Amino acid sequence: MTEDGNESAGRAAAPDPDVDAIPSLTAIAPAYDRLLEIATQRLDGPVQTRVRTWEDGEFTIRVYHGYGPHPQRPDTAYQHVLRYHSRKNSVVEGLVAVDVKTSEKTLIYRTIIGTGGVRVDAGRIPE
């Protein structure tokens, strides 16, 4: 700690984020809608979604259905997950085991499935 009690006083301030580079919702929406369509075909029951964006224009969309603790393994719950990353333009499907006590996650199964036009354009020039 510095004398004034402020640990970060000696460090340079981080640059302001480039908010103009963060993808807009209109760029994400086509991929989000398509991933929800895939989820209705591949996931059971209600789903949760999470969208993450970065200052470089990339984004990920995660759609998953959680299963409660397994009857034969009460300390383990499962999540069936679909994940899309704009840079890779692919959908990864996986099954994740979640330790109920520690929340530790273990990937059990993973495969890449066809996008079926997930990206559409997503605001980026196709590679």
Secondary structure, 3 states (H helix, E strand, C coil): CCCCCCCCCCCCCCCCCCCCCCCCHHHHHHHHHHHHHHHHHHCCCCCEEEEEECCCCCEEEEEEEEECCECCECCEEEEEEEEEECCCCEEEEEEEEEECCCCCEEEEEEEEECCCCCCCCCCCCCC
